[in-house]
Amino acid sequence: MPPAFDNSYARLPERFYARQPPVAVARPALVKLNQALAAELGLDRDWLGSPDGISMLAGNSVPDGAEPLAMAYAGHQFGGFVPQLGDGRAILLGEILDPRGERFDIQLKGSGRTPFSRAGDGRAGLGPVLREYIVSEAMQALEIPTTRSLAAVATGEPVYRDTELPGAVLTRVARSHVRIGTFEYFSARGDTEALRVLSDYVIARHYPEATDEERPSRALLDAVIAAQARLVAQWLGVGFIHGVMNTDNMSIAGETIDYGPCAFMDTYHPSRVYSSIDHRGRYAFGNQPRIAHWNLSRLAESLLPLLDEDPGKAVEEAQAAIDAFPERFGQAHLERFRAKLGLLETHHEDGDLIRDLLDTMAETGADFTNSFRSLCDAAEGREEGFRTELGESPAGDDWLLRWRERLAREAREPAQRAAAMRRENPAVIPRNHRVETALGAAVEGDLDPLESLLQALAFPWEERFESLPYRQPPEPHEVVQQTFCGT
């Protein structure tokens, strides 16, 4: 049977969105259905794979209870403010409740033009749709908050970018599609009433504990800052580069959203950039905490009218909240990397130990994922792999000695420590060359490489024999220098 839809966002004032049905496609065909996610959401997998289900996933039919709409928002894009963006190629069908009563958005991405499309065609290519499917499901397996992909459907129609590409629609699942840019949209218009309505909506849906606080909007700001600090620390822990950290691409719910020219690093360097549209490295790997801080400052500015009736006091409230980000992120980052190094206790020199390892990895061109994974073996005395990853460098040897001395200060069995580290340092990530290979084959009609890659990514912590090829760094001729958004 079809999902039981609601749409709480459609009950907000009309200026929050444009009511818009998805635009039908010519020949919808199911490319990939996320069976596991469908089961988690309590959806009928047989129905989703049926002609009626595929019709819904393609946007050719609207199920009962759904109230399709395109959300309005603004955003700072590469630092420049755009007062009106909005869903230019996405339609929020509505919301469903999973078996635990949790509410999730169901959105079609690539579903045709909307009033916010500007010069765009509102469509998506199969390659970018499957890229989001791959990377979002990898993030889920890595236990990092993320939007997810329920289905990819081919449209039977071409889209035109640099060349002609097969079209597709992605069904995205999220706790919410409200962004920092949604608050900016109303702030830029001086619409305090809309800001209050939006704040109340987000609090009720995502941060109900803020309701009982003396200043709920300040509590909301604090909660979003804390969620983003944790999220970015988790990104850095697995070598992830979002690629387009515009304010309209930052979810209020603290999930990773809008996978475009994203990438996981091979060789480590804090200035690593893959995104073809990030010409100046604004969103480089090591810049992501600073950009998150900057983006959250834009949220704080948008909330000023709600923080206090006195403008001066409102600024003080906002500044106090924003000033807490560096410490929140620093603590989350330390916790993440302490765990990666097998450390349970807190010592003042831990930050230096972490920084010195990363500096050495940058100098030697070490593979990010494999260096940390080989450190798990070093915890049990097998240091050869780690030394090899760092190029047998003297700096690496010196660091190993310091790490050994630090480990000796904690009473923990080596095997126990190594096992815990293997739950923090993945063996398998979606390496760029493997992703590109799978996407290229899928566009040509061969889905086997996609299925094999997804199977490997589903078990990132395990060293399975069948996953061994996906652990290998690219050969020189396989290195991916740029990733692309697909809009």
C-alpha positions in Angstrom: 0.0 0.0 0.0 1.2 3.6 -0.5 2.7 5.6 2.4 0.4 7.5 4.7 1.4 11.1 4.1 1.1 14.2 6.2 2.7 17.6 5.6 3.1 19.8 8.6 5.1 22.3 6.6 2.2 22.9 4.3 0.2 24.2 7.4 2.7 27.1 7.8 1.8 30.4 6.1 1.8 30.4 2.3 4.8 32.7 2.1 7.0 29.8 3.3 6.7 27.8 0.1 5.1 27.6 -3.4 2.5 24.8 -3.9 3.8 22.9 -6.8 3.2 19.3 -8.1 6.2 17.5 -9.5 6.4 17.5 -13.3 5.7 14.1 -14.8 8.4 12.2 -16.7 8.1 10.2 -19.9 9.2 6.7 -19.0 10.0 6.1 -15.3 12.0 3.1 -14.5 13.3 2.1 -11.1 17.1 2.1 -10.9 17.6 1.5 -7.2 15.3 1.0 -4.2 16.8 1.2 -0.7 15.2 -1.9 0.7 16.8 -1.4 4.2 15.6 2.2 4.5 12.1 1.4 3.3 11.9 -1.3 6.1 13.2 1.1 8.7 10.5 3.6 7.7 7.8 1.0 7.7 7.1 1.4 4.0 5.7 -1.3 1.8 8.7 -2.3 -0.3 6.6 -4.4 -2.8 4.3 -1.4 -3.4 7.3 1.0 -3.9 8.7 -1.3 -6.6 5.3 -1.6 -8.3 4.2 0.5 -11.2 2.1 2.7 -8.8 5.1 3.1 -6.4 7.5 3.9 -9.2 5.0 6.5 -10.5 5.0 8.2 -7.1 8.8 8.1 -6.9 9.1 9.6 -10.3 6.7 12.4 -9.6 4.1 11.2 -12.1 1.5 10.7 -9.4 0.8 12.3 -6.0 -0.4 10.0 -3.2 -3.3 10.8 -0.9 -2.3 13.0 2.0 0.7 14.5 0.2 0.7 18.2 -0.4 3.6 18.8 -2.7 5.5 22.1 -2.4 8.8 23.9 -3.1 10.3 25.4 0.0 11.4 29.1 0.0 14.8 30.0 1.4 17.8 32.3 0.8 21.5 31.7 1.3 25.0 32.8 1.4 26.7 31.1 -1.6 30.5 31.3 -1.4 30.1 34.2 0.9 27.7 36.3 -1.2 24.1 36.7 -0.1 21.3 35.6 -2.5 18.0 36.8 -1.0 15.9 34.2 -2.9 16.9 30.7 -3.7 14.4 28.0 -2.8 13.8 24.5 -4.1 14.6 25.0 -7.8 14.6 21.3 -8.7 13.0 19.6 -5.7 9.5 19.0 -4.4 8.6 18.1 -0.8 5.9 15.5 -1.2 5.1 15.5 2.5 6.1 13.7 5.6 5.6 10.2 7.0 5.9 8.7 10.5 8.1 5.7 11.0 7.1 2.8 13.3 8.6 4.7 16.3 6.5 7.8 15.5 9.4 9.9 14.2 8.6 12.3 11.4 10.6 12.3 8.1 10.4 14.4 5.0 10.0 12.7 1.6 11.4 14.9 -1.1 11.8 14.3 -4.9 15.0 15.9 -6.2 15.1 16.4 -10.0 11.4 16.6 -10.2 11.1 19.6 -12.6 10.9 23.3 -12.7 9.4 25.3 -9.8 8.9 29.1 -9.2 12.4 29.0 -7.6 14.2 27.4 -10.6 15.4 30.7 -12.1 17.2 29.6 -15.3 17.4 26.0 -14.3 15.6 23.1 -15.9 14.6 21.5 -12.5 16.0 18.2 -13.5 18.9 16.0 -12.4 21.2 13.6 -14.2 21.5 9.9 -13.3 25.1 10.3 -12.3 24.6 13.0 -9.7 21.5 11.2 -8.3 23.5 8.0 -7.8 26.4 9.9 -6.3 24.1 11.3 -3.6 22.7 7.8 -3.1 26.2 6.3 -2.7 27.7 8.9 -0.4 24.6 9.4 1.8 24.3 5.7 2.4 28.0 5.5 3.2 27.6 8.3 5.7 24.7 6.4 7.3 26.9 3.3 7.6 29.6 5.4 9.2 27.1 6.5 11.8 27.2 10.2 10.8 23.9 12.2 10.7 22.7 12.4 7.1 19.8 12.7 4.8 19.2 9.4 3.0 18.2 8.1 -0.4 15.2 6.0 -0.7 15.1 5.5 -4.4 16.6 6.5 -7.8 14.3 6.5 -10.8 15.3 7.0 -14.4 13.1 9.4 -16.2 13.5 8.2 -19.8 14.3 11.8 -20.7 17.7 13.4 -21.3 19.1 16.4 -19.3 21.6 18.7 -20.8 24.7 19.9 -19.0 28.1 19.9 -20.7 26.7 17.0 -22.6 23.5 15.0 -22.9 22.9 12.8 -19.9 20.2 10.3 -18.8 17.7 12.0 -16.4 16.7 10.7 -13.0 14.8 11.6 -9.8 16.1 11.0 -6.3 13.8 10.3 -3.4 15.5 11.9 -0.4 14.5 11.3 3.2 15.4 13.8 5.9 14.4 14.7 9.4 13.8 18.2 7.9 14.7 20.3 4.9 14.8 23.6 6.9 18.1 25.3 6.5 20.0 28.2 7.9 19.0 29.9 4.6 15.3 29.4 5.5 15.8 31.7 8.5 17.9 34.1 6.3 15.0 34.3 3.8 12.6 35.9 6.3 15.3 37.9 8.1 16.2 39.6 4.9 12.6 40.6 4.4 12.3 41.9 8.0 9.5 39.4 8.5 9.8 38.9 12.3 6.4 37.1 12.5 7.6 34.5 10.0 10.8 34.0 11.9 8.8 33.4 15.1 6.6 30.9 13.3 9.6 29.1 11.8 11.5 29.1 15.1 8.5 27.6 16.9 8.1 25.0 14.2 11.7 23.9 14.3 11.7 23.8 18.1 8.5 21.7 18.2 9.8 19.2 15.6 13.5 18.9 16.4 14.4 20.5 19.7 11.3 20.2 21.9 13.5 20.5 25.1 13.9 24.2 24.1 10.2 24.8 24.7 10.7 24.9 28.5 13.7 27.2 28.4 13.3 30.9 29.5 14.5 32.0 26.0 13.4 29.2 23.5 15.0 30.9 20.5 18.4 31.2 22.3 18.0 27.5 23.3 17.3 26.7 19.6 20.4 28.6 18.5 22.6 26.8 21.1 21.2 23.4 20.0 21.9 24.0 16.3 25.4 25.2 17.1 26.1 22.1 19.2 24.7 19.8 16.5 26.8 21.4 13.8 29.9 21.3 15.9 29.5 17.6 16.4 28.6 17.0 12.7 31.7 18.8 11.3 34.0 17.0 13.8 32.6 13.7 12.5 33.2 14.8 8.9 36.8 15.5 9.7 37.2 12.2 11.5 36.5 10.3 8.2 38.2 12.7 5.8 35.0 14.0 4.3 34.8 17.3 2.3 31.3 18.6 1.8 32.3 20.8 -1.1 29.5 23.4 -1.0 29.0 24.6 2.6 26.7 27.4 1.7 24.2 28.5 4.3 21.4 27.0 2.2 23.2 23.7 2.4 23.3 23.5 6.2 20.4 21.7 7.9 18.9 23.0 11.1 18.4 19.3 12.1 22.2 18.7 12.1 22.2 16.3 9.2 24.6 16.3 6.3 22.5 17.5 3.3 22.9 18.4 -0.3 25.7 16.1 -1.5 27.0 17.8 -4.6 30.7 17.9 -5.4 31.6 16.1 -2.2 34.5 13.8 -1.7 36.5 11.7 0.7 40.2 12.4 0.8 42.8 9.9 -0.4 46.1 11.6 0.5 45.7 13.9 3.5 46.1 17.6 3.4 44.1 20.3 5.2 43.8 22.4 2.1 42.5 19.6 0.0 39.7 20.6 -2.4 37.9 18.5 -5.0 34.8 20.6 -5.8 35.0 22.0 -9.4 33.2 25.2 -8.3 35.3 26.0 -5.2 38.0 27.8 -7.2 39.6 29.5 -4.1 39.4 26.7 -1.6 36.8 28.4 0.6 35.3 25.0 1.5 38.6 23.0 1.7 38.8 20.2 4.2 40.5 22.1 7.0 38.3 25.2 6.5 35.1 23.4 7.3 35.0 24.3 11.0 35.7 27.9 10.3 32.9 28.0 7.6 30.5 26.3 9.9 31.2 29.0 12.5 30.7 31.7 9.9 27.4 30.1 8.7 26.1 29.8 12.2 26.8 33.4 12.8 24.4 34.1 9.9 21.8 32.1 11.7 22.4 34.1 14.9 22.0 37.3 13.0 18.7 36.1 11.6 17.4 35.2 15.0 18.2 38.6 16.6 14.6 39.9 16.7 13.6 36.8 18.7 16.6 36.7 21.1 15.6 39.9 22.9 13.4 43.0 22.4 16.4 45.2 23.3 18.6 45.1 20.1 21.8 45.5 22.2 20.9 42.6 24.4 19.9 40.5 21.4 23.4 41.0 19.9 25.0 40.0 23.3 22.9 36.8 23.3 23.8 36.0 19.7 27.5 36.7 20.3 27.6 34.6 23.4 26.1 31.7 21.6 28.4 32.0 18.6 31.5 32.4 20.8 30.8 29.0 22.2 31.2 27.2 18.8 35.1 27.0 18.8 35.1 25.3 22.2 32.2 23.0 21.3 33.8 22.0 18.0 37.3 21.7 19.7 35.9 19.3 22.3 34.0 17.2 19.7 37.1 17.1 17.5 39.3 16.0 20.4 36.8 13.3 21.4 36.6 12.0 17.9 40.4 11.9 17.3 41.2 10.6 20.8 38.9 7.6 20.0 40.7 7.2 16.6 44.0 7.0 18.5 42.7 4.6 21.1 42.7 7.0 24.0 40.1 6.8 26.7 41.4 9.4 29.2 41.9 13.1 28.7 45.4 14.6 29.0 46.5 18.1 28.1 49.0 17.0 25.5 46.5 15.1 23.4 45.7 18.0 21.1 49.4 18.3 20.3 49.6 14.6 19.6 46.7 14.7 17.2 48.0 17.8 15.4 51.5 16.4 15.0 50.2 13.2 13.5 48.1 15.2 11.0 51.0 17.5 10.2 53.2 14.5 9.5 50.6 12.9 7.3 50.3 16.1 5.3 54.1 16.3 4.9 54.4 12.7 3.8 51.3 12.5 1.6 49.9 9.7 3.7 46.5 8.1 2.8 44.0 9.4 5.4 41.9 6.3 5.8 44.5 3.7 5.6 46.9 5.5 7.9 44.4 5.5 10.7 43.2 2.0 10.0 46.8 0.7 10.1 47.2 2.4 13.5 44.7 -0.1 14.8 47.3 -2.8 14.0 50.0 -0.8 15.6 48.0 -0.8 18.8 48.7 -4.5 18.9 52.4 -4.1 18.1 52.2 -4.5 14.3 53.7 -1.1 13.3 55.0 -2.0 9.8 51.8 -0.9 8.0 51.6 2.4 9.7 55.3 3.1 9.1 54.7 2.3 5.4 51.7 4.6 5.2 53.9 7.5 6.5 56.7 6.7 4.1 59.1 5.4 6.8 59.6 9.0 7.9 61.7 9.9 11.0 58.8 12.2 12.0 56.5 9.2 11.9 58.8 7.2 14.0 59.1 10.0 16.6 55.3 10.3 16.7 54.9 6.5 17.2 57.2 6.7 20.2 55.2 9.5 21.8 52.0 7.7 21.1 53.3 4.5 22.8 54.3 6.6 25.8 50.8 8.1 25.9 49.1 4.7 25.6 51.2 3.4 28.5 49.4 5.9 30.8 46.1 4.0 30.4 45.5 0.5 31.7 43.9 -1.2 28.7 44.6 -4.5 26.9 46.1 -4.0 23.4 43.5 -6.3 21.8 40.7 -4.4 23.5 42.1 -1.1 22.4 42.6 -2.2 18.8 39.1 -3.6 18.6 37.7 -0.2 19.8 39.9 1.7 17.3 38.5 -0.4 14.5 35.1 0.9 15.4 36.4 4.5 14.9 38.6 4.1 11.9 36.8 2.7 8.9 38.5 0.3 6.5 36.2 1.3 3.6 35.1 4.7 2.4 33.6 5.8 -0.9 36.8 6.5 -2.6 36.4 8.9 -5.5 37.8 6.7 -8.2 35.5 3.8 -7.2 32.5 6.1 -7.1 33.3 7.5 -10.6 33.8 4.0 -12.0 30.4 2.9 -10.6 28.6 6.0 -11.9 30.2 5.7 -15.3 29.0 2.1 -15.6 25.5 2.9 -14.3 25.0 5.7 -16.9 25.9 3.1 -19.5 23.3 0.7 -18.1 25.6 -1.6 -16.0 24.6 -1.5 -12.4 26.9 -4.3 -11.1 29.7 -2.0 -10.1 27.2 0.2 -8.2 25.8 -2.8 -6.3 29.3 -4.1 -5.4 30.3 -0.7 -4.2 27.2 -0.2 -2.0 27.7 -3.7 -0.6 31.3 -2.8 0.5 30.2 0.6 1.9 27.5 -1.0 4.0 30.2 -2.6 6.3 32.8 0.2 6.7 34.3 -1.2 9.9 34.9 -4.7 8.7 37.9 -6.1 6.7 36.0 -8.4 4.4 37.8 -10.1 1.6 35.3 -8.9 -1.0 35.8 -5.4 0.2 39.6 -5.5 -0.3 39.6 -3.7 -3.7 37.6 -0.8 -2.2 40.3 -0.2 0.4 43.0 0.4 -2.1 44.0 4.0 -2.9 43.9 5.0 -6.5 46.7 4.3 -8.9 48.2 7.6 -10.3 46.1 7.3 -13.4 42.9 6.8 -11.3 43.3 9.8 -9.1 40.2 12.1 -9.2 41.2 15.7 -9.2 37.7 17.3 -9.4 34.1 16.4 -8.4 31.1 18.0 -9.9 27.7 19.1 -8.6 25.5 18.2 -11.5 23.1 21.1 -11.3 
